[in-house]
Amino acid sequence: MLGSVVVFSMKNVHAMSCKEVSRLLSVKRDRPLTDEEELQLKNHLAICLYCRNFDGQLGVLAEMAKRFAVARDL
Ligand SMILES: [Zn+2]
């Protein structure tokens, strides 16, 4: 049952692995990325649908967390 994971192990994308990118996407919410990190992230997202989806999901989660925080303040 490895199917979907194996599809995205793109050896030709030497810059960054999906694992590294998902880590950067999380880091990005805590601190600004360096130019180097930002560039590699962009390059990877341009070609990797999986990580673009992941980025979108993080956005949704952040939005939900924000709403939750607001709701608690009331
Ligand atoms: Zn990726």
N, CA, C, O and the ligand as a Tripos MOL2 file, in Angstrom:
@<TRIPOS>MOLECULE
protein
  297   295    75     0     0
PROTEIN
NO_CHARGES

@<TRIPOS>ATOM
      1 N           0.8320   -1.2140    0.0000 N.3       1 MET1
      2 CA          0.0000    0.0000    0.0000 C.3       1 MET1
      3 C           0.8630    1.2600    0.0000 C.2       1 MET1
      4 O           0.5560    2.2230    0.7030 O.2       1 MET1
      5 N           1.9490    1.2570   -0.7900 N.am      2 LEU2
      6 CA          2.8450    2.4100   -0.8030 C.3       2 LEU2
      7 C           2.5210    3.3650   -1.9370 C.2       2 LEU2
      8 O           3.0080    4.4950   -1.9620 O.2       2 LEU2
      9 N           1.7070    2.9170   -2.8690 N.am      3 GLY3
     10 CA          1.3890    3.6150   -4.1080 C.3       3 GLY3
     11 C           1.5450    5.1070   -4.1180 C.2       3 GLY3
     12 O           2.4790    5.6180   -4.7360 O.2       3 GLY3
     13 N           0.6650    5.8310   -3.4540 N.am      4 SER4
     14 CA          0.6300    7.2790   -3.5730 C.3       4 SER4
     15 C           1.9160    7.9400   -3.0880 C.2       4 SER4
     16 O           2.2960    8.9970   -3.5930 O.2       4 SER4
     17 N           2.5750    7.3400   -2.1320 N.am      5 VAL5
     18 CA          3.8070    7.9370   -1.6090 C.3       5 VAL5
     19 C           4.9350    7.7990   -2.6230 C.2       5 VAL5
     20 O           5.6770    8.7490   -2.8710 O.2       5 VAL5
     21 N           5.0570    6.6290   -3.1960 N.am      6 VAL6
     22 CA          6.1410    6.3320   -4.1320 C.3       6 VAL6
     23 C           6.0780    7.2350   -5.3630 C.2       6 VAL6
     24 O           7.1110    7.6470   -5.8900 O.2       6 VAL6
     25 N           4.8850    7.5350   -5.8100 N.am      7 VAL7
     26 CA          4.6970    8.3710   -6.9970 C.3       7 VAL7
     27 C           5.4140    9.7040   -6.8470 C.2       7 VAL7
     28 O           5.9180   10.2480   -7.8300 O.2       7 VAL7
     29 N           5.4640   10.2270   -5.6530 N.am      8 PHE8
     30 CA          6.0110   11.5620   -5.4550 C.3       8 PHE8
     31 C           7.4830   11.5870   -5.0460 C.2       8 PHE8
     32 O           8.0250   12.6500   -4.7410 O.2       8 PHE8
     33 N           8.1240   10.4330   -5.0400 N.am      9 SER9
     34 CA          9.5530   10.4400   -4.7390 C.3       9 SER9
     35 C          10.3130   10.7450   -6.0130 C.2       9 SER9
     36 O          10.7890    9.8370   -6.6950 O.2       9 SER9
     37 N          10.4260   12.0290   -6.3340 N.am     10 MET10
     38 CA         11.0200   12.4460   -7.5880 C.3      10 MET10
     39 C          12.5180   12.6460   -7.4470 C.2      10 MET10
     40 O          12.9760   13.6410   -6.8840 O.2      10 MET10
     41 N          13.2580   11.7080   -7.9550 N.am     11 LYS11
     42 CA         14.7100   11.7190   -7.8160 C.3      11 LYS11
     43 C          15.3380   12.8940   -8.5800 C.2      11 LYS11
     44 O          16.4040   13.3810   -8.2040 O.2      11 LYS11
     45 N          14.6800   13.3430   -9.6440 N.am     12 ASN12
     46 CA         15.2590   14.4100  -10.4590 C.3      12 ASN12
     47 C          15.1810   15.7700   -9.7680 C.2      12 ASN12
     48 O          15.8570   16.7150  -10.1760 O.2      12 ASN12
     49 N          14.3690   15.8690   -8.7380 N.am     13 VAL13
     50 CA         14.2860   17.1180   -7.9890 C.3      13 VAL13
     51 C          15.3230   17.0550   -6.8750 C.2      13 VAL13
     52 O          15.0250   16.7320   -5.7250 O.2      13 VAL13
     53 N          16.5590   17.3790   -7.2660 N.am     14 HIS14
     54 CA         17.6490   17.2100   -6.3170 C.3      14 HIS14
     55 C          17.6190   18.2730   -5.2250 C.2      14 HIS14
     56 O          18.1590   18.0690   -4.1380 O.2      14 HIS14
     57 N          16.9830   19.4130   -5.5160 N.am     15 ALA15
     58 CA         17.0190   20.5350   -4.5870 C.3      15 ALA15
     59 C          16.4620   20.1540   -3.2200 C.2      15 ALA15
     60 O          17.1140   20.3570   -2.1960 O.2      15 ALA15
     61 N          15.2670   19.6080   -3.2120 N.am     16 MET16
     62 CA         14.6130   19.3640   -1.9440 C.3      16 MET16
     63 C          13.6630   18.1810   -2.0480 C.2      16 MET16
     64 O          13.0260   17.9640   -3.0790 O.2      16 MET16
     65 N          13.5810   17.4300   -0.9740 N.am     17 SER17
     66 CA         12.6170   16.3500   -0.9520 C.3      17 SER17
     67 C          11.2810   16.8830   -0.4290 C.2      17 SER17
     68 O          11.2260   17.9500    0.1810 O.2      17 SER17
     69 N          10.2280   16.1420   -0.6710 N.am     18 CYS18
     70 CA          8.9110   16.5310   -0.1850 C.3      18 CYS18
     71 C           8.9160   16.6350    1.3360 C.2      18 CYS18
     72 O           8.2240   17.4690    1.9190 O.2      18 CYS18
     73 N           9.6970   15.7850    1.9560 N.am     19 LYS19
     74 CA          9.7660   15.7970    3.4150 C.3      19 LYS19
     75 C          10.3510   17.1170    3.9000 C.2      19 LYS19
     76 O           9.8490   17.7400    4.8360 O.2      19 LYS19
     77 N          11.4370   17.5260    3.2280 N.am     20 GLU20
     78 CA         12.0980   18.7850    3.5730 C.3      20 GLU20
     79 C          11.1570   19.9640    3.3460 C.2      20 GLU20
     80 O          11.0930   20.8930    4.1510 O.2      20 GLU20
     81 N          10.4290   19.9050    2.2330 N.am     21 VAL21
     82 CA          9.5000   20.9820    1.8940 C.3      21 VAL21
     83 C           8.3760   21.0870    2.9170 C.2      21 VAL21
     84 O           8.0090   22.1860    3.3330 O.2      21 VAL21
     85 N           7.8390   19.9590    3.3140 N.am     22 SER22
     86 CA          6.7440   20.0020    4.2950 C.3      22 SER22
     87 C           7.2500   20.5730    5.6110 C.2      22 SER22
     88 O           6.5100   21.2420    6.3320 O.2      22 SER22
     89 N           8.5110   20.3070    5.9190 N.am     23 ARG23
     90 CA          9.0990   20.8650    7.1390 C.3      23 ARG23
     91 C           9.2190   22.3840    7.0000 C.2      23 ARG23
     92 O           8.8770   23.1300    7.9180 O.2      23 ARG23
     93 N           9.7060   22.8280    5.8450 N.am     24 LEU24
     94 CA          9.8490   24.2710    5.6070 C.3      24 LEU24
     95 C           8.5110   24.9870    5.6500 C.2      24 LEU24
     96 O           8.4080   26.1030    6.1580 O.2      24 LEU24
     97 N           7.4860   24.3330    5.1120 N.am     25 LEU25
     98 CA          6.1610   24.9510    5.1160 C.3      25 LEU25
     99 C           5.6770   25.1980    6.5440 C.2      25 LEU25
    100 O           4.9920   26.1840    6.8180 O.2      25 LEU25
    101 N           6.0380   24.3050    7.4310 N.am     26 SER26
    102 CA          5.6750   24.4950    8.8420 C.3      26 SER26
    103 C           6.5230   25.5840    9.4730 C.2      26 SER26
    104 O           6.0180   26.4400   10.2000 O.2      26 SER26
    105 N           7.8220   25.5430    9.1880 N.am     27 VAL27
    106 CA          8.7640   26.5360    9.7260 C.3      27 VAL27
    107 C           8.3470   27.9380    9.3160 C.2      27 VAL27
    108 O           8.4200   28.8910   10.0910 O.2      27 VAL27
    109 N           7.9040   28.0280    8.0600 N.am     28 LYS28
    110 CA          7.5310   29.3040    7.4800 C.3      28 LYS28
    111 C           6.4700   30.0330    8.3010 C.2      28 LYS28
    112 O           6.3760   31.2600    8.2540 O.2      28 LYS28
    113 N           5.6880   29.2880    9.0370 N.am     29 ARG29
    114 CA          4.6300   29.9110    9.8390 C.3      29 ARG29
    115 C           5.1540   30.4460   11.1680 C.2      29 ARG29
    116 O           4.4620   31.1730   11.8810 O.2      29 ARG29
    117 N           6.3830   30.0710   11.4820 N.am     30 ASP30
    118 CA          6.9810   30.5430   12.7370 C.3      30 ASP30
    119 C           8.0180   31.6300   12.5250 C.2      30 ASP30
    120 O           8.1750   32.5240   13.3570 O.2      30 ASP30
    121 N           8.7300   31.5460   11.3970 N.am     31 ARG31
    122 CA          9.7610   32.5500   11.1010 C.3      31 ARG31
    123 C           9.8700   32.7060    9.5910 C.2      31 ARG31
    124 O           9.5220   31.7910    8.8440 O.2      31 ARG31
    125 N          10.3600   33.8800    9.1310 N.am     32 PRO32
    126 CA         10.5620   34.0540    7.6970 C.3      32 PRO32
    127 C          11.6560   33.1110    7.2080 C.2      32 PRO32
    128 O          12.6420   32.8800    7.9090 O.2      32 PRO32
    129 N          11.4820   32.5710    6.0100 N.am     33 LEU33
    130 CA         12.5090   31.6980    5.4500 C.3      33 LEU33
    131 C          13.6420   32.5350    4.8740 C.2      33 LEU33
    132 O          13.4490   33.6990    4.5230 O.2      33 LEU33
    133 N          14.8180   31.9390    4.7790 N.am     34 THR34
    134 CA         15.9340   32.6040    4.1110 C.3      34 THR34
    135 C          15.6380   32.6400    2.6160 C.2      34 THR34
    136 O          14.7790   31.9030    2.1320 O.2      34 THR34
    137 N          16.3530   33.5000    1.8840 N.am     35 ASP35
    138 CA         16.1500   33.5850    0.4320 C.3      35 ASP35
    139 C          16.3450   32.2240   -0.2150 C.2      35 ASP35
    140 O          15.5840   31.8180   -1.0930 O.2      35 ASP35
    141 N          17.3730   31.5360    0.2330 N.am     36 GLU36
    142 CA         17.6930   30.2110   -0.2950 C.3      36 GLU36
    143 C          16.5270   29.2380   -0.0730 C.2      36 GLU36
    144 O          16.1080   28.5310   -0.9890 O.2      36 GLU36
    145 N          16.0260   29.2200    1.1380 N.am     37 GLU37
    146 CA         14.9170   28.3150    1.4750 C.3      37 GLU37
    147 C          13.6690   28.6640    0.6710 C.2      37 GLU37
    148 O          12.9740   27.7950    0.1460 O.2      37 GLU37
    149 N          13.4110   29.9730    0.5940 N.am     38 GLU38
    150 CA         12.2330   30.4500   -0.1330 C.3      38 GLU38
    151 C          12.2820   30.0210   -1.6010 C.2      38 GLU38
    152 O          11.2920   29.5610   -2.1690 O.2      38 GLU38
    153 N          13.4600   30.1870   -2.1890 N.am     39 LEU39
    154 CA         13.6470   29.8480   -3.5950 C.3      39 LEU39
    155 C          13.4490   28.3530   -3.8350 C.2      39 LEU39
    156 O          12.7530   27.9480   -4.7660 O.2      39 LEU39
    157 N          14.0620   27.5530   -2.9950 N.am     40 GLN40
    158 CA         13.9500   26.1090   -3.1580 C.3      40 GLN40
    159 C          12.5190   25.6470   -2.9420 C.2      40 GLN40
    160 O          12.0220   24.7540   -3.6280 O.2      40 GLN40
    161 N          11.8720   26.2730   -1.9770 N.am     41 LEU41
    162 CA         10.4740   25.9560   -1.6940 C.3      41 LEU41
    163 C           9.6090   26.2600   -2.9140 C.2      41 LEU41
    164 O           8.7900   25.4400   -3.3310 O.2      41 LEU41
    165 N           9.8030   27.4490   -3.4770 N.am     42 LYS42
    166 CA          9.0260   27.8490   -4.6590 C.3      42 LYS42
    167 C           9.2630   26.9160   -5.8230 C.2      42 LYS42
    168 O           8.3230   26.4920   -6.4950 O.2      42 LYS42
    169 N          10.5470   26.5920   -6.0640 N.am     43 ASN43
    170 CA         10.8830   25.6880   -7.1560 C.3      43 ASN43
    171 C          10.1860   24.3500   -6.9910 C.2      43 ASN43
    172 O           9.6750   23.7760   -7.9530 O.2      43 ASN43
    173 N          10.1710   23.8690   -5.7780 N.am     44 HIS44
    174 CA          9.5700   22.5710   -5.5250 C.3      44 HIS44
    175 C           8.0460   22.6270   -5.6790 C.2      44 HIS44
    176 O           7.4440   21.7440   -6.2890 O.2      44 HIS44
    177 N           7.4390   23.6580   -5.1290 N.am     45 LEU45
    178 CA          5.9810   23.7850   -5.2030 C.3      45 LEU45
    179 C           5.5110   23.9190   -6.6460 C.2      45 LEU45
    180 O           4.4100   23.4960   -6.9990 O.2      45 LEU45
    181 N           6.3790   24.5230   -7.4840 N.am     46 ALA46
    182 CA          6.0190   24.7140   -8.8920 C.3      46 ALA46
    183 C           5.8280   23.3910   -9.6040 C.2      46 ALA46
    184 O           5.0630   23.3040  -10.5640 O.2      46 ALA46
    185 N           6.5170   22.3620   -9.1410 N.am     47 ILE47
    186 CA          6.4550   21.0840   -9.8550 C.3      47 ILE47
    187 C           5.7810   19.9870   -9.0480 C.2      47 ILE47
    188 O           5.5240   18.9090   -9.5830 O.2      47 ILE47
    189 N           5.4910   20.2270   -7.7850 N.am     48 CYS48
    190 CA          4.9890   19.1590   -6.9340 C.3      48 CYS48
    191 C           3.5850   19.4530   -6.4290 C.2      48 CYS48
    192 O           3.3870   20.2770   -5.5370 O.2      48 CYS48
    193 N           2.6310   18.7720   -7.0080 N.am     49 LEU49
    194 CA          1.2300   18.9650   -6.6400 C.3      49 LEU49
    195 C           0.9800   18.5290   -5.2020 C.2      49 LEU49
    196 O           0.1850   19.1290   -4.4790 O.2      49 LEU49
    197 N           1.6730   17.4800   -4.8120 N.am     50 TYR50
    198 CA          1.4990   16.9490   -3.4670 C.3      50 TYR50
    199 C           1.7960   18.0230   -2.4180 C.2      50 TYR50
    200 O           1.0230   18.2140   -1.4800 O.2      50 TYR50
    201 N           2.9100   18.7130   -2.5840 N.am     51 CYS51
    202 CA          3.3080   19.7200   -1.5930 C.3      51 CYS51
    203 C           2.4250   20.9650   -1.6870 C.2      51 CYS51
    204 O           2.1800   21.6310   -0.6820 O.2      51 CYS51
    205 N           1.9450   21.2780   -2.8980 N.am     52 ARG52
    206 CA          1.0070   22.4010   -3.0160 C.3      52 ARG52
    207 C          -0.2560   22.1060   -2.2210 C.2      52 ARG52
    208 O          -0.7710   22.9740   -1.5160 O.2      52 ARG52
    209 N          -0.7450   20.8980   -2.3350 N.am     53 ASN53
    210 CA         -1.9240   20.4980   -1.5640 C.3      53 ASN53
    211 C          -1.6460   20.5700   -0.0760 C.2      53 ASN53
    212 O          -2.4800   21.0160    0.7120 O.2      53 ASN53
    213 N          -0.4590   20.1230    0.2880 N.am     54 PHE54
    214 CA         -0.0740   20.1280    1.6910 C.3      54 PHE54
    215 C          -0.0480   21.5540    2.2210 C.2      54 PHE54
    216 O          -0.5150   21.8230    3.3280 O.2      54 PHE54
    217 N           0.5050   22.4700    1.4200 N.am     55 ASP55
    218 CA          0.5550   23.8780    1.7970 C.3      55 ASP55
    219 C          -0.8630   24.4060    2.0170 C.2      55 ASP55
    220 O          -1.1260   25.1160    2.9880 O.2      55 ASP55
    221 N          -1.7700   24.0540    1.1110 N.am     56 GLY56
    222 CA         -3.1560   24.4750    1.2340 C.3      56 GLY56
    223 C          -3.7970   23.9520    2.4980 C.2      56 GLY56
    224 O          -4.5450   24.6600    3.1730 O.2      56 GLY56
    225 N          -3.4970   22.7060    2.8120 N.am     57 GLN57
    226 CA         -4.0630   22.1060    4.0230 C.3      57 GLN57
    227 C          -3.5590   22.8020    5.2710 C.2      57 GLN57
    228 O          -4.3120   23.0070    6.2240 O.2      57 GLN57
    229 N          -2.2800   23.1650    5.2660 N.am     58 LEU58
    230 CA         -1.7230   23.8920    6.4100 C.3      58 LEU58
    231 C          -2.4380   25.2190    6.5720 C.2      58 LEU58
    232 O          -2.7120   25.6550    7.6910 O.2      58 LEU58
    233 N          -2.7390   25.8600    5.4520 N.am     59 GLY59
    234 CA         -3.4480   27.1330    5.4840 C.3      59 GLY59
    235 C          -4.8110   26.9710    6.1350 C.2      59 GLY59
    236 O          -5.2170   27.7850    6.9640 O.2      59 GLY59
    237 N          -5.5030   25.9230    5.7540 N.am     60 VAL60
    238 CA         -6.8230   25.6500    6.3250 C.3      60 VAL60
    239 C          -6.7240   25.4020    7.8220 C.2      60 VAL60
    240 O          -7.5320   25.9000    8.6060 O.2      60 VAL60
    241 N          -5.7180   24.6220    8.2040 N.am     61 LEU61
    242 CA         -5.5230   24.3370    9.6210 C.3      61 LEU61
    243 C          -5.2340   25.6020   10.4130 C.2      61 LEU61
    244 O          -5.7600   25.7930   11.5090 O.2      61 LEU61
    245 N          -4.3890   26.4690    9.8480 N.am     62 ALA62
    246 CA         -4.0380   27.7190   10.5130 C.3      62 ALA62
    247 C          -5.2850   28.5780   10.6870 C.2      62 ALA62
    248 O          -5.4870   29.2100   11.7240 O.2      62 ALA62
    249 N          -6.1110   28.5850    9.6480 N.am     63 GLU63
    250 CA         -7.3530   29.3580    9.6820 C.3      63 GLU63
    251 C          -8.2780   28.8270   10.7800 C.2      63 GLU63
    252 O          -8.8770   29.5960   11.5320 O.2      63 GLU63
    253 N          -8.3790   27.5230   10.8560 N.am     64 MET64
    254 CA         -9.2250   26.9010   11.8760 C.3      64 MET64
    255 C          -8.7150   27.2080   13.2750 C.2      64 MET64
    256 O          -9.4890   27.4830   14.1920 O.2      64 MET64
    257 N          -7.3950   27.1560   13.4190 N.am     65 ALA65
    258 CA         -6.7800   27.4310   14.7200 C.3      65 ALA65
    259 C          -7.0680   28.8650   15.1440 C.2      65 ALA65
    260 O          -7.3280   29.1500   16.3130 O.2      65 ALA65
    261 N          -7.0120   29.7680   14.1490 N.am     66 LYS66
    262 CA         -7.2690   31.1800   14.4200 C.3      66 LYS66
    263 C          -8.7020   31.3630   14.9190 C.2      66 LYS66
    264 O          -8.9550   32.0420   15.9140 O.2      66 LYS66
    265 N          -9.6230   30.7400   14.1980 N.am     67 ARG67
    266 CA        -11.0370   30.8560   14.5840 C.3      67 ARG67
    267 C         -11.2780   30.2870   15.9630 C.2      67 ARG67
    268 O         -12.0410   30.8370   16.7570 O.2      67 ARG67
    269 N         -10.6240   29.1920   16.2330 N.am     68 PHE68
    270 CA        -10.7620   28.5510   17.5300 C.3      68 PHE68
    271 C         -10.2800   29.4970   18.6220 C.2      68 PHE68
    272 O         -10.9190   29.6380   19.6650 O.2      68 PHE68
    273 N          -9.1320   30.1480   18.3670 N.am     69 ALA69
    274 CA         -8.5630   31.0870   19.3320 C.3      69 ALA69
    275 C          -9.5320   32.2480   19.5730 C.2      69 ALA69
    276 O          -9.7360   32.6680   20.7110 O.2      69 ALA69
    277 N         -10.1210   32.7570   18.4980 N.am     70 VAL70
    278 CA        -11.0690   33.8690   18.6030 C.3      70 VAL70
    279 C         -12.2840   33.4280   19.4050 C.2      70 VAL70
    280 O         -12.7620   34.1520   20.2780 O.2      70 VAL70
    281 N         -12.7770   32.2330   19.0990 N.am     71 ALA71
    282 CA        -13.9500   31.7310   19.7860 C.3      71 ALA71
    283 C         -13.6880   31.6130   21.2900 C.2      71 ALA71
    284 O         -14.5690   31.8750   22.1080 O.2      71 ALA71
    285 N         -12.4790   31.2200   21.6320 N.am     72 ARG72
    286 CA        -12.1380   31.0700   23.0450 C.3      72 ARG72
    287 C         -12.0520   32.4190   23.7670 C.2      72 ARG72
    288 O         -12.3030   32.5210   24.9670 O.2      72 ARG72
    289 N         -11.6890   33.4490   22.9960 N.am     73 ASP73
    290 CA        -11.5600   34.7820   23.5970 C.3      73 ASP73
    291 C         -12.9080   35.3750   23.9630 C.2      73 ASP73
    292 O         -13.0060   36.2150   24.8580 O.2      73 ASP73
    293 N         -13.9470   34.9340   23.2670 N.am     74 LEU74
    294 CA        -15.2680   35.5200   23.4860 C.3      74 LEU74
    295 C         -15.8620   35.1030   24.8390 C.2      74 LEU74
    296 O         -16.9730   35.5120   25.1780 O.2      74 LEU74
    297 ZN          6.8420   17.7460   -2.9200 Zn       75 ZN75
@<TRIPOS>BOND
     1     1     2 1
     2     2     3 1
     3     3     4 2
     4     3     5 am
     5     5     6 1
     6     6     7 1
     7     7     8 2
     8     7     9 am
     9     9    10 1
    10    10    11 1
    11    11    12 2
    12    11    13 am
    13    13    14 1
    14    14    15 1
    15    15    16 2
    16    15    17 am
    17    17    18 1
    18    18    19 1
    19    19    20 2
    20    19    21 am
    21    21    22 1
    22    22    23 1
    23    23    24 2
    24    23    25 am
    25    25    26 1
    26    26    27 1
    27    27    28 2
    28    27    29 am
    29    29    30 1
    30    30    31 1
    31    31    32 2
    32    31    33 am
    33    33    34 1
    34    34    35 1
    35    35    36 2
    36    35    37 am
    37    37    38 1
    38    38    39 1
    39    39    40 2
    40    39    41 am
    41    41    42 1
    42    42    43 1
    43    43    44 2
    44    43    45 am
    45    45    46 1
    46    46    47 1
    47    47    48 2
    48    47    49 am
    49    49    50 1
    50    50    51 1
    51    51    52 2
    52    51    53 am
    53    53    54 1
    54    54    55 1
    55    55    56 2
    56    55    57 am
    57    57    58 1
    58    58    59 1
    59    59    60 2
    60    59    61 am
    61    61    62 1
    62    62    63 1
    63    63    64 2
    64    63    65 am
    65    65    66 1
    66    66    67 1
    67    67    68 2
    68    67    69 am
    69    69    70 1
    70    70    71 1
    71    71    72 2
    72    71    73 am
    73    73    74 1
    74    74    75 1
    75    75    76 2
    76    75    77 am
    77    77    78 1
    78    78    79 1
    79    79    80 2
    80    79    81 am
    81    81    82 1
    82    82    83 1
    83    83    84 2
    84    83    85 am
    85    85    86 1
    86    86    87 1
    87    87    88 2
    88    87    89 am
    89    89    90 1
    90    90    91 1
    91    91    92 2
    92    91    93 am
    93    93    94 1
    94    94    95 1
    95    95    96 2
    96    95    97 am
    97    97    98 1
    98    98    99 1
    99    99   100 2
   100    99   101 am
   101   101   102 1
   102   102   103 1
   103   103   104 2
   104   103   105 am
   105   105   106 1
   106   106   107 1
   107   107   108 2
   108   107   109 am
   109   109   110 1
   110   110   111 1
   111   111   112 2
   112   111   113 am
   113   113   114 1
   114   114   115 1
   115   115   116 2
   116   115   117 am
   117   117   118 1
   118   118   119 1
   119   119   120 2
   120   119   121 am
   121   121   122 1
   122   122   123 1
   123   123   124 2
   124   123   125 am
   125   125   126 1
   126   126   127 1
   127   127   128 2
   128   127   129 am
   129   129   130 1
   130   130   131 1
   131   131   132 2
   132   131   133 am
   133   133   134 1
   134   134   135 1
   135   135   136 2
   136   135   137 am
   137   137   138 1
   138   138   139 1
   139   139   140 2
   140   139   141 am
   141   141   142 1
   142   142   143 1
   143   143   144 2
   144   143   145 am
   145   145   146 1
   146   146   147 1
   147   147   148 2
   148   147   149 am
   149   149   150 1
   150   150   151 1
   151   151   152 2
   152   151   153 am
   153   153   154 1
   154   154   155 1
   155   155   156 2
   156   155   157 am
   157   157   158 1
   158   158   159 1
   159   159   160 2
   160   159   161 am
   161   161   162 1
   162   162   163 1
   163   163   164 2
   164   163   165 am
   165   165   166 1
   166   166   167 1
   167   167   168 2
   168   167   169 am
   169   169   170 1
   170   170   171 1
   171   171   172 2
   172   171   173 am
   173   173   174 1
   174   174   175 1
   175   175   176 2
   176   175   177 am
   177   177   178 1
   178   178   179 1
   179   179   180 2
   180   179   181 am
   181   181   182 1
   182   182   183 1
   183   183   184 2
   184   183   185 am
   185   185   186 1
   186   186   187 1
   187   187   188 2
   188   187   189 am
   189   189   190 1
   190   190   191 1
   191   191   192 2
   192   191   193 am
   193   193   194 1
   194   194   195 1
   195   195   196 2
   196   195   197 am
   197   197   198 1
   198   198   199 1
   199   199   200 2
   200   199   201 am
   201   201   202 1
   202   202   203 1
   203   203   204 2
   204   203   205 am
   205   205   206 1
   206   206   207 1
   207   207   208 2
   208   207   209 am
   209   209   210 1
   210   210   211 1
   211   211   212 2
   212   211   213 am
   213   213   214 1
   214   214   215 1
   215   215   216 2
   216   215   217 am
   217   217   218 1
   218   218   219 1
   219   219   220 2
   220   219   221 am
   221   221   222 1
   222   222   223 1
   223   223   224 2
   224   223   225 am
   225   225   226 1
   226   226   227 1
   227   227   228 2
   228   227   229 am
   229   229   230 1
   230   230   231 1
   231   231   232 2
   232   231   233 am
   233   233   234 1
   234   234   235 1
   235   235   236 2
   236   235   237 am
   237   237   238 1
   238   238   239 1
   239   239   240 2
   240   239   241 am
   241   241   242 1
   242   242   243 1
   243   243   244 2
   244   243   245 am
   245   245   246 1
   246   246   247 1
   247   247   248 2
   248   247   249 am
   249   249   250 1
   250   250   251 1
   251   251   252 2
   252   251   253 am
   253   253   254 1
   254   254   255 1
   255   255   256 2
   256   255   257 am
   257   257   258 1
   258   258   259 1
   259   259   260 2
   260   259   261 am
   261   261   262 1
   262   262   263 1
   263   263   264 2
   264   263   265 am
   265   265   266 1
   266   266   267 1
   267   267   268 2
   268   267   269 am
   269   269   270 1
   270   270   271 1
   271   271   272 2
   272   271   273 am
   273   273   274 1
   274   274   275 1
   275   275   276 2
   276   275   277 am
   277   277   278 1
   278   278   279 1
   279   279   280 2
   280   279   281 am
   281   281   282 1
   282   282   283 1
   283   283   284 2
   284   283   285 am
   285   285   286 1
   286   286   287 1
   287   287   288 2
   288   287   289 am
   289   289   290 1
   290   290   291 1
   291   291   292 2
   292   291   293 am
   293   293   294 1
   294   294   295 1
   295   295   296 2
@<TRIPOS>SUBSTRUCTURE
     1 MET1         2 RESIDUE 1 A MET
     2 LEU2         6 RESIDUE 1 A LEU
     3 GLY3        10 RESIDUE 1 A GLY
     4 SER4        14 RESIDUE 1 A SER
     5 VAL5        18 RESIDUE 1 A VAL
     6 VAL6        22 RESIDUE 1 A VAL
     7 VAL7        26 RESIDUE 1 A VAL
     8 PHE8        30 RESIDUE 1 A PHE
     9 SER9        34 RESIDUE 1 A SER
    10 MET10       38 RESIDUE 1 A MET
    11 LYS11       42 RESIDUE 1 A LYS
    12 ASN12       46 RESIDUE 1 A ASN
    13 VAL13       50 RESIDUE 1 A VAL
    14 HIS14       54 RESIDUE 1 A HIS
    15 ALA15       58 RESIDUE 1 A ALA
    16 MET16       62 RESIDUE 1 A MET
    17 SER17       66 RESIDUE 1 A SER
    18 CYS18       70 RESIDUE 1 A CYS
    19 LYS19       74 RESIDUE 1 A LYS
    20 GLU20       78 RESIDUE 1 A GLU
    21 VAL21       82 RESIDUE 1 A VAL
    22 SER22       86 RESIDUE 1 A SER
    23 ARG23       90 RESIDUE 1 A ARG
    24 LEU24       94 RESIDUE 1 A LEU
    25 LEU25       98 RESIDUE 1 A LEU
    26 SER26      102 RESIDUE 1 A SER
    27 VAL27      106 RESIDUE 1 A VAL
    28 LYS28      110 RESIDUE 1 A LYS
    29 ARG29      114 RESIDUE 1 A ARG
    30 ASP30      118 RESIDUE 1 A ASP
    31 ARG31      122 RESIDUE 1 A ARG
    32 PRO32      126 RESIDUE 1 A PRO
    33 LEU33      130 RESIDUE 1 A LEU
    34 THR34      134 RESIDUE 1 A THR
    35 ASP35      138 RESIDUE 1 A ASP
    36 GLU36      142 RESIDUE 1 A GLU
    37 GLU37      146 RESIDUE 1 A GLU
    38 GLU38      150 RESIDUE 1 A GLU
    39 LEU39      154 RESIDUE 1 A LEU
    40 GLN40      158 RESIDUE 1 A GLN
    41 LEU41      162 RESIDUE 1 A LEU
    42 LYS42      166 RESIDUE 1 A LYS
    43 ASN43      170 RESIDUE 1 A ASN
    44 HIS44      174 RESIDUE 1 A HIS
    45 LEU45      178 RESIDUE 1 A LEU
    46 ALA46      182 RESIDUE 1 A ALA
    47 ILE47      186 RESIDUE 1 A ILE
    48 CYS48      190 RESIDUE 1 A CYS
    49 LEU49      194 RESIDUE 1 A LEU
    50 TYR50      198 RESIDUE 1 A TYR
    51 CYS51      202 RESIDUE 1 A CYS
    52 ARG52      206 RESIDUE 1 A ARG
    53 ASN53      210 RESIDUE 1 A ASN
    54 PHE54      214 RESIDUE 1 A PHE
    55 ASP55      218 RESIDUE 1 A ASP
    56 GLY56      222 RESIDUE 1 A GLY
    57 GLN57      226 RESIDUE 1 A GLN
    58 LEU58      230 RESIDUE 1 A LEU
    59 GLY59      234 RESIDUE 1 A GLY
    60 VAL60      238 RESIDUE 1 A VAL
    61 LEU61      242 RESIDUE 1 A LEU
    62 ALA62      246 RESIDUE 1 A ALA
    63 GLU63      250 RESIDUE 1 A GLU
    64 MET64      254 RESIDUE 1 A MET
    65 ALA65      258 RESIDUE 1 A ALA
    66 LYS66      262 RESIDUE 1 A LYS
    67 ARG67      266 RESIDUE 1 A ARG
    68 PHE68      270 RESIDUE 1 A PHE
    69 ALA69      274 RESIDUE 1 A ALA
    70 VAL70      278 RESIDUE 1 A VAL
    71 ALA71      282 RESIDUE 1 A ALA
    72 ARG72      286 RESIDUE 1 A ARG
    73 ASP73      290 RESIDUE 1 A ASP
    74 LEU74      294 RESIDUE 1 A LEU
    75 ZN75       297 GROUP 0 **** ****
